[in-house]
Amino acid sequence: MRKIKPKTLIKLILPIFIFVIGLLVYVGYAEYKHTKDEAIRQASANVNLAKEYLEQHFSSAEAHLLLLERLWQYSGDTDHLIAAAQEMVDNQPKFLEVGVLVKGSFYATGGFQIVDAEEGVRQRPWFNADAAPGETYITPIYWSSSTEQWSVALVRVITVEGDHDARLILEVDADSLYENLSLLKTLNSGYVYAVEAQTGRIVMHPDPSRVGTPSVSVTPAMLQTIQDGHRSGYIGSYQYDGQLKFSVYDITPSYDWIVLSGTSVADLIKRTLSLGAVSAGLVGMIAILVLVGYVTYRINLDGRHLNDVSTPSELTAHLLDMVNDLVTCNGITLLIHDAYNQEYESADGTIVITEKQVVVALKGELQRIRLVSPHEQAGFEHEIVQYQPCIRIPLTQKNQLIGLLYVHNVRFFFPLFAGIVQNYAQSALNHVMLSQRIQSKDAMTGLMNKVYLREQINHQLCRGSDCYYLAMIDIDDFKRINDTHGHLFGDQVILSIAGVLKDSFDQQSVVSRYGGEEFAVLLTVPNEQAVVQKLERLRKTIASTLIANGTKRCCITVSIGVAKVAENVEISIARADRVLYRAKAQGKNQLVYFRPELYAELSLMTQVEV
């Protein structure tokens, strides 16, 4: 057998080196392409969620504007209108100013008034001479000289006596639009912003100094393309502040804003390099390089599905699929932060850990991915992973711990792959939490809604909590108030009661609008005497509150039924509801407490002596 000569091996070095370099280039390109596709999908999901939020935001503002129009039609009195508008502005921080232009004079909240100034008002950015009666339109972004903030305004054209056109103007704080959208990210450095389709100026941006300035990404040529009918799509590349960027865009159907989300090419490259760090260090090991390329491809493939989840249980299931593609394990546990109950809970509710337990046990390791052996685990972790080695992956948002992901019975630790899982899981968890936050609020009052209340009652029942009480609160004679003073005044009553409820309870209480003129509060107090005293103070506070709107004045009372949370959600609500009706039947403006130990039947109630 002839031996292979060294020179033969030397001749092979260059071809092998070229082959390895070529393979590295191909894997890098594939990883870059997969990462970019993922970024586009993530950006599209962010745009859709932002559009949904903005539509809800402006629908709420338009509803307030229509309420003011109904008040005007009912009274025709400018003073009454401005008084109601002032109440609206005081209760809604997102509204900066409300004004009315009628018969050449302009009146606004804050005591602002210009008489016989129609020509001057016509120069205001919210004035549109071509708008027809009954039309509502949104203005371009402008700097408000009266509030000294960037604003957009909703304007409603109405007809007054003498066939004059009047205009109701509701000025909205542009900076407030971004507050609930700051969690939406594309990869690491991307964000959501919005541009006017007519002017190309920025109306929503994480950097307040950019608001009102021309957009770099939406060029005049791009605006023309949008006007020609391309109302959604992809902006391939543009330069801003020395960086090459790309964005996904879509047009809001109601007010022609271009909502965009994207990131920089540098962010893509950084993510790609993080995905391929192991392969770059193992240039000569072709087999390992192919393995890394395949694994990263599978992670990207699984990661795409995380952007489509909407519930914690779906997120847990998809994360389990992703982890099983990476390592051999006995399962995963995802603990999600519950700010209301100050705890971390699994999606199925079987594991609940308090914030204090997590902070005390993990101390300075809250932000660190770690392979944790059984003897290093905190007390609560033994219950989760059953004394098996595990990977602990913290999920954060703005350095705040929003979740913990445990991968059970793993003996080998790959920081690269764990970091990739962390990035995808954090983004998906932020998306789920923001979606649930939007779905849990009552649009009119800003209180929590019935669905969220029932979830929290069930949560406390599952935990076996023994100090929670449910109060059902109903406005007395609300139909008479509507019939006497009109539905707009009735809406003002509902908003006023909602404000009193917000001020009367702490963050550990769930204050909700149950429906119509009925409210509900889930609160924790030591005993029956404490809950009766607290709710009696609330009842007396409401009874002493005068609600006024011009010449309309009304003192409001409420009836309250309260029961201890027990057995199940339906029974707890039924008990509180039945004693609420007993309070109504016994003369209203009183509190009735359900005492299960004294009566065998649900229908047998007694009034609390207070």
C-alpha positions in Angstrom: 0.0 0.0 0.0 1.5 3.3 -1.0 1.7 6.0 1.5 0.1 9.4 0.8 2.8 12.0 0.2 2.7 15.2 2.3 2.6 17.3 -0.8 -0.6 15.6 -1.9 -2.1 16.6 1.5 -0.8 20.2 1.0 -2.4 20.4 -2.4 -5.7 19.5 -0.7 -5.5 22.3 1.8 -6.5 25.1 -0.6 -9.5 23.2 -2.0 -10.6 22.2 1.4 -10.2 25.8 2.7 -12.2 27.2 -0.2 -14.9 24.5 0.3 -15.2 25.4 4.0 -15.2 29.1 3.3 -17.9 28.6 0.7 -19.9 26.5 3.1 -19.6 29.2 5.7 -20.8 31.8 3.3 -23.8 29.7 2.3 -24.8 29.0 5.9 -24.3 32.7 6.8 -26.5 33.8 3.9 -29.2 31.2 4.8 -29.2 32.3 8.4 -29.4 36.0 7.3 -32.3 35.2 5.0 -34.2 33.3 7.7 -33.6 36.0 10.2 -34.8 38.7 7.8 -37.9 36.7 7.0 -38.6 36.3 10.7 -38.0 40.0 11.3 -40.6 40.8 8.5 -43.1 38.5 10.0 -42.5 40.0 13.5 -42.8 43.5 12.1 -46.1 42.6 10.3 -47.6 41.3 13.5 -46.5 44.5 15.3 -48.1 46.7 12.6 -51.4 44.7 12.8 -51.5 45.0 16.6 -50.6 48.8 16.4 -53.4 49.3 13.9 -55.9 47.6 16.1 -54.9 49.7 19.1 -55.0 53.0 17.1 -58.4 52.2 15.7 -59.7 51.5 19.2 -58.1 54.7 20.5 -59.7 56.9 17.9 -63.0 55.1 18.1 -63.1 56.0 21.7 -62.3 59.6 20.9 -65.0 59.7 18.2 -67.5 58.3 20.7 -66.7 61.2 23.1 -67.1 63.7 20.2 -70.5 62.2 19.3 -71.6 62.5 22.9 -70.7 66.2 22.8 -72.7 66.6 19.6 -75.8 65.1 21.2 -75.4 67.5 24.2 -75.3 70.4 21.8 -78.3 69.2 19.9 -80.2 68.8 23.2 -79.3 72.1 24.8 -77.7 74.4 22.2 -75.9 76.1 25.0 -72.2 76.7 24.6 -71.6 77.0 28.4 -73.1 73.6 29.0 -71.1 72.1 26.2 -67.8 73.4 27.4 -68.6 72.4 31.0 -69.1 68.8 29.8 -66.0 69.0 27.7 -64.0 70.2 30.6 -65.1 67.2 32.6 -64.1 65.0 29.7 -60.6 66.5 29.5 -60.1 66.3 33.2 -60.9 62.6 33.3 -59.0 61.6 30.1 -55.3 62.7 30.1 -55.0 61.7 26.4 -57.4 64.6 25.5 -55.7 68.0 25.6 -58.5 70.4 24.6 -62.1 70.5 23.4 -63.4 73.4 21.5 -66.4 74.5 19.4 -66.4 77.0 16.5 -70.0 78.4 16.2 -71.2 81.5 14.4 -67.8 83.0 14.0 -66.7 82.6 17.7 -64.5 79.9 19.2 -64.9 78.5 22.7 -62.6 75.9 24.3 -61.9 74.2 27.6 -59.6 75.9 30.0 -61.6 79.2 29.7 -60.3 79.9 26.2 -62.6 82.1 24.1 -62.4 84.2 21.0 -65.4 86.2 19.8 -65.9 87.2 16.2 -62.7 85.5 15.1 -63.8 83.3 12.3 -61.1 84.6 9.9 -58.4 83.9 12.4 -59.8 80.5 13.3 -59.9 79.6 9.6 -56.1 79.7 9.8 -56.0 77.0 12.6 -54.6 73.6 11.4 -57.8 71.8 12.3 -60.1 74.0 10.1 -61.3 72.4 6.8 -63.7 74.6 4.8 -64.6 71.7 2.5 -66.0 69.4 5.2 -69.7 68.8 5.0 -72.2 68.7 7.9 -72.2 65.3 9.6 -68.6 64.6 8.6 -65.9 63.7 11.1 -62.3 64.0 10.0 -58.9 63.8 11.6 -56.4 66.6 11.1 -52.7 66.4 10.2 -50.2 66.6 13.0 -49.7 70.1 14.3 -48.1 72.0 17.2 -50.8 73.3 19.5 -50.1 76.8 20.6 -52.6 76.6 23.5 -51.4 73.3 25.0 -47.8 73.5 23.6 -47.8 69.9 22.5 -47.9 68.0 19.3 -51.5 67.1 18.6 -54.0 65.7 16.2 -57.6 66.6 16.3 -60.9 65.0 15.5 -63.3 67.5 14.1 -67.1 67.0 13.8 -69.1 69.3 11.5 -72.6 70.0 12.8 -75.5 72.3 11.7 -76.9 74.9 14.1 -79.7 77.4 13.8 -79.7 79.5 10.6 -78.0 76.8 8.6 -74.7 77.7 10.0 -72.0 75.1 10.2 -70.4 74.6 13.6 -67.4 72.5 14.4 -66.6 70.4 17.5 -62.8 69.9 17.9 -61.3 67.2 20.2 -57.5 67.6 20.4 -55.6 64.4 21.2 -52.0 64.3 22.7 -49.8 62.7 20.0 -47.2 61.5 22.6 -49.9 59.5 24.4 -50.4 57.4 21.3 -47.1 55.6 21.7 -47.4 54.7 25.4 -49.1 51.3 25.0 -47.1 50.4 21.9 -43.6 50.8 23.3 -43.4 47.1 24.0 -43.6 46.2 20.3 -40.2 45.4 19.0 -38.7 44.0 15.8 -35.7 42.0 16.8 -33.6 44.0 19.3 -33.6 47.6 18.1 -36.7 47.9 15.9 -39.9 49.7 16.9 -43.3 50.8 15.7 -44.0 54.3 14.3 -46.6 56.1 12.2 -46.5 58.6 9.3 -49.3 60.7 7.7 -50.0 59.4 4.2 -50.9 62.9 3.0 -47.9 64.8 4.3 -45.2 62.3 5.1 -44.7 63.7 8.6 -44.2 61.5 11.6 -47.2 61.4 14.0 -46.1 58.6 16.4 -42.5 57.7 17.3 -40.6 56.5 20.4 -38.4 59.6 20.1 -40.6 62.6 20.8 -38.2 64.9 19.0 -39.1 63.1 15.7 -42.8 63.8 15.9 -43.9 66.4 13.3 -40.8 66.0 11.2 -40.6 64.5 7.7 -40.1 60.7 7.6 -36.9 59.4 6.1 -38.4 56.0 5.3 -41.6 57.3 3.6 -40.2 59.4 0.7 -42.4 61.4 -1.7 -42.0 58.6 -4.3 -43.2 56.2 -1.6 -46.2 58.4 -0.8 -47.1 58.4 -4.5 -46.9 54.6 -4.6 -49.2 54.4 -1.7 -51.6 56.9 -3.3 -51.6 54.7 -6.4 -53.1 51.9 -4.4 -50.2 50.0 -2.8 -51.6 50.5 0.7 -49.4 47.8 2.4 -46.0 46.4 1.7 -42.3 46.4 2.4 -39.8 49.2 2.2 -36.6 47.4 1.2 -33.9 49.8 2.4 -33.3 53.4 3.4 -30.6 55.2 5.4 -31.2 57.1 8.6 -28.6 58.3 11.0 -25.9 56.4 9.2 -27.7 53.1 9.4 -29.3 51.0 6.6 -32.9 50.1 7.6 -36.0 48.4 6.3 -39.7 48.5 7.3 -43.1 46.8 6.8 -46.0 49.2 6.4 -49.8 49.2 6.3 -52.5 51.9 6.1 -55.1 52.4 8.8 -58.5 52.3 7.1 -60.1 55.1 9.1 -57.6 58.0 9.0 -54.9 57.3 6.4 -51.9 56.8 8.7 -49.0 54.7 7.5 -48.1 52.3 10.4 -44.6 51.0 10.1 -42.4 48.6 12.0 -38.8 47.5 11.1 -35.3 47.4 12.2 -31.7 48.1 11.0 -29.7 45.8 8.8 -27.0 46.0 11.5 -29.6 44.4 13.9 -30.1 41.7 11.3 -26.4 41.1 11.0 -26.0 41.1 14.8 -28.7 38.5 15.2 -27.3 36.4 12.3 -23.8 36.5 13.9 -25.3 35.5 17.2 -27.0 32.6 15.5 -23.8 31.5 13.7 -21.2 32.3 16.5 -20.4 28.6 17.1 -20.1 27.9 13.4 -17.8 30.8 12.9 -15.5 29.5 15.6 -15.4 26.0 14.1 -14.3 26.8 10.6 -12.5 23.6 10.1 -15.2 21.3 11.5 -17.6 20.8 8.6 -19.8 18.4 10.3 -20.4 20.7 13.3 -20.9 23.6 10.9 -23.7 21.7 9.0 -25.3 20.8 12.4 -25.3 24.4 13.6 -26.7 25.5 10.3 -29.5 23.0 10.5 -30.3 23.7 14.2 -30.5 27.5 13.6 -32.8 26.8 10.6 -35.1 24.8 12.8 -35.1 27.4 15.5 -36.1 30.1 13.0 -38.7 27.8 11.6 -40.2 27.2 15.1 -39.8 30.8 16.1 -42.0 32.0 13.3 -45.0 30.3 14.9 -44.5 32.2 18.2 -45.6 35.4 16.6 -49.1 33.9 15.9 -49.9 32.9 19.5 -52.4 34.9 21.6 -52.7 33.0 24.9 -50.2 31.8 27.6 -51.2 28.1 27.0 -50.5 28.4 23.2 -47.2 30.1 23.9 -46.2 27.3 26.3 -47.1 24.6 23.8 -45.1 26.3 21.0 -42.1 26.9 23.2 -42.1 23.2 24.2 -42.0 22.3 20.5 -39.1 24.7 19.9 -37.1 23.3 22.9 -37.7 19.7 22.0 -36.1 20.4 18.6 -33.0 21.6 20.4 -32.4 19.4 23.4 -33.6 16.2 25.1 -35.7 17.2 28.1 -38.6 16.1 30.3 -40.7 19.2 29.5 -40.8 22.9 30.2 -42.5 25.2 32.7 -43.3 28.8 31.8 -44.1 31.2 34.7 -45.7 34.5 33.6 -45.7 37.6 35.8 -49.1 38.7 37.1 -48.7 42.3 38.2 -52.2 42.4 39.9 -51.5 39.4 42.2 -47.7 40.1 42.5 -46.8 36.6 41.5 -45.6 34.3 38.8 -48.0 31.7 37.5 -47.9 28.8 35.0 -50.4 28.9 32.1 -52.5 26.1 33.6 -52.5 27.7 37.1 -51.0 24.7 38.8 -47.8 26.6 39.9 -47.9 29.9 41.6 -44.8 31.6 43.0 -44.8 35.0 44.7 -42.6 37.9 43.6 -40.9 37.9 47.0 -40.0 34.2 46.7 -38.4 34.8 43.2 -36.5 38.0 44.2 -35.2 36.5 47.5 -34.2 33.1 46.0 -32.6 34.3 42.8 -31.1 37.5 44.0 -28.6 38.9 41.5 -29.3 36.1 38.9 -32.7 37.4 37.7 -31.3 38.4 34.3 -29.0 35.4 33.7 -29.5 32.2 31.7 -28.1 29.3 33.8 -27.8 25.6 33.9 -28.9 24.9 37.5 -28.0 21.6 39.2 -30.3 20.2 41.9 -28.2 21.3 44.8 -28.1 24.9 43.4 -31.9 25.2 43.0 -34.1 27.5 45.1 -36.8 25.9 47.2 -39.6 26.7 44.8 -37.6 25.3 41.9 -37.5 21.8 43.4 -41.3 21.8 43.1 -41.1 22.8 39.5 -38.3 20.6 38.2 -38.5 17.7 40.7 -34.8 17.9 41.8 -33.6 17.5 38.2 -30.9 19.6 36.4 -32.6 22.4 34.4 -32.0 25.5 32.3 -33.4 28.7 33.8 -34.1 31.3 31.2 -35.3 34.7 32.4 -37.7 36.7 30.1 -37.5 40.4 30.5 -38.8 43.7 29.2 -36.9 46.9 29.9 -34.9 45.1 32.7 -38.2 44.0 34.4 -38.7 40.2 34.8 -41.9 39.3 33.1 -41.4 35.5 33.0 -39.3 32.5 33.8 -38.8 29.5 31.5 -37.5 26.3 33.0 -36.3 23.4 30.7 -36.4 20.2 32.8 -33.7 17.5 33.1 -31.1 19.0 30.8 -27.5 18.1 31.4 -25.8 20.0 28.6 -25.9 23.8 28.3 -25.7 25.6 25.0 -25.7 29.3 25.7 -26.2 30.2 22.0 -29.3 28.2 21.6 -30.7 29.2 25.0 -30.2 32.8 24.0 -32.1 32.3 20.8 -35.0 30.7 22.6 -34.9 33.6 25.1 -35.1 36.3 22.3 -38.1 34.6 20.7 -39.9 33.8 23.9 -39.5 37.4 25.2 -40.9 38.9 22.0 -43.8 36.4 22.0 -44.6 36.9 25.7 -44.6 40.7 25.3 -47.0 40.3 22.4 -49.4 38.0 24.4 -49.3 40.3 27.5 -50.1 43.4 25.4 -53.0 41.7 23.6 -54.5 40.5 26.9 -54.1 44.0 28.4 -56.0 45.6 25.6 -58.8 42.9 25.8 -59.2 43.3 29.5 -60.2 47.0 29.6 -63.7 48.6 29.3 -63.3 51.2 26.4 -65.6 53.9 27.9 -64.4 54.0 31.6 -60.9 52.6 31.5 -61.9 50.1 34.2 -61.4 46.4 33.9 -64.2 44.5 32.1 -66.4 41.6 33.2 -64.2 38.9 31.6 -61.1 40.0 33.5 -63.1 40.2 36.8 -64.4 36.6 36.4 -60.9 35.4 35.7 -59.6 37.0 38.9 -62.4 35.6 41.0 -61.7 32.1 39.6 -58.0 32.7 40.2 -58.5 33.5 43.9 -60.9 30.5 44.3 -58.2 28.2 42.8 -55.7 29.5 45.2 -58.0 28.9 48.2 -57.9 32.6 49.2 -60.1 33.2 52.2 -60.2 37.0 52.5 -61.7 38.1 49.1 -65.1 39.7 48.8 -67.2 40.7 45.7 -69.3 43.8 45.7 -71.9 44.4 43.0 -72.7 48.2 42.7 -75.7 49.5 40.8 -76.6 53.2 40.2 -80.1 53.9 41.6 -82.8 55.1 39.3 -80.4 55.3 36.3 -83.2 55.0 33.8 -84.9 58.1 35.4 -81.7 60.0 35.1 -81.4 59.2 31.4 -85.1 60.0 30.8 -84.8 63.3 32.8 -81.4 64.6 31.8 -80.6 62.7 28.6 -78.2 59.9 27.8 -75.1 62.2 27.6 -75.7 63.2 31.2 -76.1 59.5 32.0 -72.8 58.8 30.4 -71.3 61.5 32.5 -72.8 59.9 35.6 -71.2 56.5 34.7 -67.8 58.2 34.1 -68.1 60.1 37.5 -68.9 56.9 39.4 -66.0 55.1 37.7 -63.7 57.9 38.8 -64.9 57.6 42.4 -64.3 53.9 42.3 -60.8 54.3 40.9 -59.9 56.7 43.8 -61.5 54.5 46.5 -59.6 51.3 46.0 -55.9 50.3 45.8 -54.1 48.3 43.1 -54.8 45.0 44.9 -58.5 45.5 44.1 -60.1 44.7 40.8 -62.5 47.6 39.9 -64.6 46.7 36.9 -67.6 47.9 34.9 -69.9 44.8 34.9 -72.3 46.2 32.3 -74.5 49.3 31.7 -74.8 51.2 35.0 -73.6 48.2 37.1 -70.0 48.0 38.5 -68.2 45.3 40.5 -65.3 45.3 42.8 -63.2 42.3 43.9 -61.3 43.3 47.1 -59.3 41.7 49.8 -59.9 42.7 53.5 -59.4 40.9 56.8 -63.0 40.2 57.6 -66.7 41.1 57.1 -66.6 44.1 59.3 -63.8 45.7 57.3 -65.4 45.1 54.0 -68.7 46.6 55.2 -67.0 49.7 56.6 -65.0 50.2 53.4 -68.0 49.9 51.1 -70.2 52.0 53.4 -67.6 54.8 53.1 -67.8 54.4 49.3 -71.6 54.5 49.3 -71.6 57.7 51.4 -69.0 59.3 49.3 -71.0 58.7 46.2 -74.2 59.9 47.9 -72.5 63.2 48.8 -71.1 63.7 45.2 -73.0 66.3 43.1 -72.8 65.7 39.4 -73.5 68.9 37.4 -73.5 69.9 33.8 -74.6 73.4 33.3 -78.1 73.7 34.7 -78.4 69.9 35.1 -77.6 68.8 38.6 -78.1 65.5 40.2 -77.1 63.7 43.4 -76.4 60.0 42.7 -76.9 57.1 45.1 -75.9 53.5 44.7 -77.1 50.2 46.0 -74.5 47.6 47.0 -74.6 43.8 47.4 -71.6 42.1 48.8 -70.7 38.5 49.4 -67.6 36.6 50.3 -66.0 34.8 47.3 -66.6 31.1 47.8 -67.3 27.8 46.1 -67.2 29.0 42.4 -67.5 32.1 40.2 -71.2 31.7 39.4 -72.3 31.3 43.0 -70.1 34.2 44.2 -71.6 36.5 41.6 -75.1 35.2 42.2 -74.9 35.8 45.9 -73.7 39.4 45.5 -76.2 40.0 42.8 -79.1 38.7 44.8 -78.4 40.9 47.9 -77.9 43.8 45.5 -81.6 43.3 44.4 -82.5 43.0 48.1 -80.9 46.4 48.6 -82.9 47.8 45.7 -86.2 46.3 47.0 -85.6 47.7 50.5 -85.4 51.3 49.5 -82.1 51.7 47.6 -79.0 53.7 48.7 -78.0 50.9 51.1 -75.7 47.9 51.5 -76.8 44.4 52.0 -74.4 41.6 53.0 -74.9 37.9 52.2 -74.5 35.6 55.3 -74.3 31.9 54.2 -73.9 30.7 57.8 -77.4 31.9 58.8 -79.4 30.8 55.7 -79.6 27.4 54.0 -81.0 28.8 50.7 -79.4 31.3 48.3 -82.6 33.3 48.2 -82.6 33.9 52.0 -80.7 37.1 52.7 -80.5 39.6 55.5 -79.5 43.3 55.6 -76.3 44.2 57.4 -76.7 46.5 60.3 -74.3 49.4 59.5 
